[in-house]
Amino acid sequence: MVSTFTWLAHSDRERQRVLEAIERFKESDTRDELGLGGIRDAFADLFFPGTSVIQTRARYFLFVPWIYLKLEERKTPSHEIEAKARRAETKLIQVLKASEDPLGTIGGLAGETLKRLPSNVYWLGLAAWGIRTFEGSQDDYHRSLDRFYAARDSAGRDDDGESLDGRVRRNWHANIPIPPDRFLDEAGFALRREEARYLVDRILLSAPRSLLAFLARRGRPADVDFPWMHPQLGELAGEVQEALTHARLLAETMQGAAWLYNVMLAEERAKSTGNGDAVERFRGELAGWSAEMRGRRGAIAAWDRSAFWSLVRQHARVTRTTEAFVEGWLRLTPWDKPDGGADDKAARALVWQREQQLKGGRARLTNPRALELWGGESGTARLNYRWPSASRLLADIYAALGRGGDDA
């Protein structure tokens, strides 16, 4: 499936977006059915730069450069680097699977047939955190190595790898911790203390004002579902708190539109199956959401949406139709109705129109075949802006630092 989408990718970042969308498509409740993915990703990048929903463990930020640096040390030529890196990564997969803590092993089931290797999953994040200094795609990096070796050798290097003409020729950050002996034979996900400190330093230097930086430096473990539920929320800088408020209100209010969309889909399916159980379930979820939002009326009323859209536009390209959809839903205040707008003609028309805008002839509400292929629930999960992935990475760092960031 990865190769099918290659033509869509015009940059590392766009390619990452496509591949993350594929991953989300596998989990029906996290699919972007109503076209809010651009806003979601803008906030996720703002809060947790360098992360993605398919990253699993923090030590991959070191495994990948360790593998490539070893291959560079051996002057592995460009035409061999991809195959040799793949062999090293698939070997790493087997070692991690057999370790005491295999949770989060990328490719644990696929093994040698894995299409997305850890190096590919983490490639963009490695640059975002300043660990990868080569500017370009992974394929560009592979192709560049012959020229890299020639330039490095022609300049000559001192013992630290610095060229004698005063210019540094590196593809990777100079101070990456030295890997343990035989790390490809005895690897595990547990970070050594110096490795955790290094990752914290990289985060602080690359994105010092982000939520990720605060949590890496001063955060404590917190078992919460959303970043705005973190017990240290009050310690955050004002601009981060404000961004979290915007993100939370979007996630909370727009979830109702997703529940209504599923109500409408279930109703259409029930016309042919005669089974209305799903309709009742989704109506119940929508009513429950409405009750929750009535408790948030004050926060919603105080929401500065001009500031919200201004912030979003700084970090994402948002279409007029997306803005109109969000604003249209919010103006309807469906939470004021006990049923959450389940029978509101204007709310239904808005959701119907949005699906038509996004899916056209593939819209489930008008295409019987598309409805037949519907999995039964789509896009109902509340936006969390990559918090589960980011918190997993942070948990690895906390564990290495004694489960706290104060002494990082």
C-alpha positions in Angstrom: 0.0 0.0 0.0 2.9 2.4 0.7 4.0 2.4 -2.9 0.5 3.1 -4.1 0.7 6.5 -2.4 4.2 7.5 -3.4 3.2 9.8 -6.2 1.3 11.9 -3.7 4.4 12.8 -1.7 6.2 15.9 -2.8 8.2 16.2 0.4 9.2 14.3 3.5 6.5 16.0 5.5 3.7 15.3 2.9 4.8 11.7 2.6 4.6 11.4 6.4 1.1 12.8 6.3 0.0 10.3 3.7 1.5 7.3 5.6 -0.1 8.5 8.9 -3.4 8.7 7.1 -3.0 5.1 6.0 -2.3 4.1 9.6 -5.3 6.0 10.9 -7.5 4.4 8.2 -6.7 1.0 9.8 -8.4 2.2 13.0 -11.9 3.2 12.1 -12.6 5.5 15.1 -9.6 7.7 14.4 -10.2 8.3 10.7 -10.5 11.8 9.5 -14.0 11.6 8.1 -15.0 15.2 8.3 -11.8 16.9 6.9 -10.3 18.2 10.2 -7.0 16.5 9.7 -5.1 19.6 8.7 -6.1 21.5 11.8 -5.5 18.4 14.0 -2.0 18.0 12.6 -1.2 21.7 13.0 -1.9 21.5 16.7 -0.1 18.1 17.0 3.0 19.6 15.4 2.8 22.6 17.6 2.6 20.5 20.8 4.7 17.5 19.9 7.1 18.4 17.0 8.9 15.5 15.5 6.4 12.9 16.6 4.0 10.8 14.6 1.2 8.4 15.4 3.3 5.5 14.2 6.3 6.1 16.5 6.4 3.7 19.4 9.5 4.0 21.6 12.1 6.7 22.2 15.2 4.6 21.7 14.5 4.4 18.0 15.7 8.0 17.8 19.1 6.4 18.6 18.9 3.0 17.0 18.5 4.6 13.5 21.5 6.9 13.6 23.6 4.2 15.3 22.9 1.8 12.4 23.7 4.4 9.7 26.8 5.7 11.5 28.1 2.2 11.6 27.5 1.8 7.9 29.1 5.2 7.2 32.1 4.2 9.3 32.5 1.2 7.0 32.1 3.4 3.9 29.1 1.4 2.7 28.6 2.6 -0.9 25.4 4.2 -2.1 24.3 1.2 -4.1 24.6 -1.1 -1.0 23.4 1.1 1.8 19.7 0.5 1.6 20.0 -3.3 1.6 22.5 -3.3 4.4 20.5 -0.9 6.5 17.4 -3.1 6.0 19.3 -6.2 7.1 20.5 -4.4 10.2 17.0 -3.1 11.0 15.3 -6.5 10.5 17.9 -8.0 12.8 17.1 -5.3 15.3 13.4 -6.2 15.1 14.1 -9.8 16.0 16.3 -8.8 18.9 13.7 -6.4 20.3 11.0 -9.0 19.9 13.0 -11.4 22.1 13.8 -8.7 24.7 12.3 -8.4 28.1 10.2 -5.4 26.9 9.1 -6.0 23.3 6.1 -3.6 23.4 6.4 -1.2 20.6 8.6 -3.2 18.3 8.0 -1.9 14.8 7.6 -4.8 12.4 7.3 -7.5 15.1 4.8 -9.4 13.0 6.0 -8.6 9.5 9.7 -9.2 10.1 11.7 -9.1 6.9 8.6 -8.3 4.8 8.1 -5.0 6.6 7.5 -2.1 4.2 8.0 0.7 6.7 11.2 0.2 8.6 11.9 2.2 11.8 14.3 4.4 9.9 11.5 5.5 7.6 9.0 5.9 10.5 11.5 8.2 12.4 13.2 9.9 9.5 11.3 13.2 9.8 11.4 13.2 13.6 15.2 12.7 13.5 15.5 15.9 11.5 13.0 17.8 13.6 14.9 17.0 16.8 18.3 17.9 15.2 19.6 14.4 15.3 19.7 14.0 11.6 21.6 16.9 10.0 21.4 15.7 6.4 18.7 17.7 4.6 16.7 15.4 2.3 14.7 12.2 2.1 16.0 8.8 3.0 16.5 8.0 -0.6 18.4 11.2 -1.1 20.7 10.3 1.8 21.4 6.9 0.4 22.3 8.4 -3.0 24.5 11.0 -1.4 26.9 8.8 0.5 29.4 8.1 -2.3 29.8 11.9 -2.7 29.9 12.3 1.1 32.8 9.8 1.5 34.7 11.4 -1.4 34.3 14.9 0.0 35.2 13.8 3.5 38.3 11.9 2.4 39.5 14.7 0.2 39.4 17.2 3.0 40.9 14.9 5.6 39.6 14.5 9.1 40.8 14.8 12.7 40.1 12.2 15.3 36.7 13.8 16.1 35.5 13.5 12.5 35.9 17.2 11.7 37.4 18.2 8.4 40.8 19.8 8.5 39.6 22.7 6.4 37.4 23.8 9.3 34.1 22.6 7.8 32.1 19.8 9.4 30.9 17.2 7.0 28.3 15.2 8.9 24.9 13.6 8.2 24.2 13.2 11.9 24.5 15.3 15.1 28.0 15.2 16.4 27.2 14.3 20.0 25.0 11.3 19.6 25.7 8.9 22.5 28.0 6.1 21.7 26.0 2.9 21.2 26.5 0.0 23.6 28.7 -2.8 22.5 26.9 -5.3 20.4 23.7 -3.3 20.5 22.3 -5.1 17.4 22.7 -8.4 19.3 21.5 -7.4 22.7 19.2 -4.3 22.1 16.4 -3.3 24.3 14.1 -0.2 24.6 15.4 0.9 28.0 17.3 4.2 27.6 20.5 4.7 29.5 20.5 7.9 31.5 22.9 9.7 29.2 20.8 8.7 26.2 17.7 10.2 27.9 19.5 13.4 28.7 20.6 13.6 25.1 17.1 13.3 23.8 15.9 15.9 26.3 18.6 18.3 25.1 17.7 17.7 21.5 14.0 18.5 22.2 14.8 21.6 24.2 17.1 23.0 21.5 14.9 22.1 18.5 11.5 23.2 20.0 12.1 25.0 23.2 8.6 26.6 23.5 6.7 23.4 22.8 4.6 21.3 25.2 6.9 18.5 24.4 9.9 20.5 25.6 8.2 21.4 28.9 7.2 17.8 29.5 10.7 16.5 28.5 12.4 18.9 30.9 10.0 19.2 33.8 7.2 16.7 33.2 6.1 13.9 35.4 4.3 10.7 34.4 0.6 11.2 34.1 -2.0 8.6 33.1 -4.4 10.9 31.3 -6.2 10.6 27.9 -5.6 14.1 26.6 -2.8 16.6 27.0 -5.1 19.2 28.6 -5.8 16.8 31.4 -2.1 16.7 32.5 -1.8 17.7 36.2 1.0 20.1 35.4 -1.2 22.2 33.0 -1.0 25.2 35.3 2.8 25.3 35.1 2.8 25.7 31.3 3.6 29.0 29.5 0.6 31.1 28.8 0.9 30.6 25.0 0.9 26.8 25.4 -2.1 26.9 27.7 -3.9 29.1 25.2 -3.1 26.7 22.3 -4.3 23.7 24.4 -7.5 25.5 25.2 -8.2 26.0 21.5 -7.3 22.4 20.7 -9.5 21.1 23.5 -12.5 23.1 22.4 -12.1 22.0 18.8 -11.8 18.3 19.8 -14.8 18.5 22.2 -17.2 20.4 20.1 -16.5 18.8 16.7 -16.8 15.2 18.1 -20.6 15.8 18.0 -20.5 16.2 14.3 -18.8 12.9 14.0 -21.4 11.2 16.1 -24.2 12.7 14.0 -22.5 11.5 10.9 -22.5 8.0 12.3 -26.1 8.3 13.3 -27.0 9.2 9.7 -24.9 6.3 8.2 -26.5 3.8 10.6 -29.9 5.1 9.6 -29.2 4.6 6.0 -27.9 1.1 6.6 -30.9 0.2 8.7 -33.1 0.9 5.7 -31.7 -2.2 4.0 -30.9 -4.4 7.0 -33.9 -3.6 9.2 -31.5 -3.5 12.2 -31.6 -0.3 14.1 -29.3 -1.2 17.0 -26.5 0.9 15.7 -28.8 3.9 15.3 -29.8 3.7 18.9 -26.2 3.3 20.0 -25.0 6.3 18.1 -28.0 8.4 19.2 -27.1 7.5 22.7 -23.5 8.6 22.2 -24.6 11.9 20.7 -26.9 12.6 23.6 -24.1 11.8 26.0 -21.8 14.1 24.2 -24.5 16.8 24.3 -24.9 16.5 28.1 -21.1 16.7 28.5 -20.9 19.9 26.3 -23.7 21.6 28.3 -21.3 21.4 31.2 -18.8 23.2 29.0 -21.1 26.0 27.8 -19.2 28.7 29.6 -15.8 27.7 28.0 -17.4 27.4 24.6 -19.0 30.8 24.9 -15.7 32.4 25.9 -13.8 30.7 23.1 -12.0 33.4 21.0 -12.4 31.8 17.6 -10.7 34.7 15.9 -7.6 33.9 17.9 -8.1 30.2 17.2 -8.2 30.6 13.4 -5.3 33.0 13.5 -3.2 30.4 15.3 -4.3 27.6 12.9 -3.5 29.6 9.8 0.1 30.2 11.1 0.6 26.4 11.0 -1.6 25.0 8.4 -3.4 25.7 5.1 -7.1 25.5 5.9 -9.7 25.7 3.2 -12.6 28.0 3.3 -15.0 25.1 3.2 -13.3 23.6 6.3 -13.6 26.8 8.2 -17.2 27.2 7.1 -18.0 23.7 8.2 -16.5 24.2 11.7 -18.1 27.6 12.1 -21.5 26.3 10.8 -21.5 23.5 13.4 -20.6 25.8 16.2 -23.3 28.3 15.3 -25.9 25.6 15.5 -25.0 25.0 19.2 -26.3 21.4 19.0 -25.3 20.8 22.6 -28.3 22.9 23.6 -30.6 20.1 22.4 -30.9 17.0 24.6 -30.5 14.8 21.5 -27.3 16.7 20.4 -28.9 17.7 17.2 -29.8 14.2 16.0 -33.0 15.4 14.5 -31.9 18.9 13.6 -32.4 19.4 9.9 -29.8 22.1 9.6 -27.2 20.0 11.5 -27.9 17.0 9.2 -27.7 19.1 6.1 -24.4 20.5 7.2 -22.9 17.0 7.8 -24.4 15.7 4.5 -22.9 18.6 2.6 -19.5 18.1 4.2 -19.4 14.5 3.2 -20.3 15.5 -0.4 -17.5 18.1 -0.4 -14.9 15.6 0.8 -16.0 12.3 -0.9 -18.0 13.3 -3.9 -19.3 10.2 -5.7 -17.8 8.0 -2.9 -20.0 9.6 -0.2 -21.6 6.9 1.9 -24.8 8.8 2.4 -25.5 8.7 -1.3 -23.5 5.8 -2.7 -25.0 2.4 -1.6 -21.8 0.5 -2.4 -19.7 2.9 -0.3 -22.2 2.5 2.5 -22.1 -1.3 2.2 -18.3 -1.1 2.7 -18.6 1.0 5.8 -17.1 -0.7 8.8 -19.9 0.3 11.2 -18.2 3.3 13.0 -16.0 6.0 11.6 -14.1 8.9 13.0 -15.8 9.1 16.4 -12.7 9.3 18.6 -12.0 12.7 20.2 -8.9 14.4 18.8 -5.9 13.9 21.0 -3.2 15.5 18.8 -0.8 12.5 19.1 -0.8 12.6 22.9 -0.7 8.7 23.1 2.4 8.5 21.0 4.1 11.5 22.6 3.4 10.2 26.1 4.8 6.8 25.3 8.1 8.5 24.1 8.1 10.6 27.3 7.5 7.6 29.5 10.7 6.0 28.2 12.6 9.2 29.0 11.1 9.5 32.4 12.0 5.9 33.2 15.7 6.5 32.4 15.7 9.7 34.5 14.1 8.2 37.5 10.5 8.9 36.4 10.8 12.6 36.5 12.1 15.5 34.4 13.3 17.8 37.2 16.9 16.5 37.1 17.1 16.1 33.3 
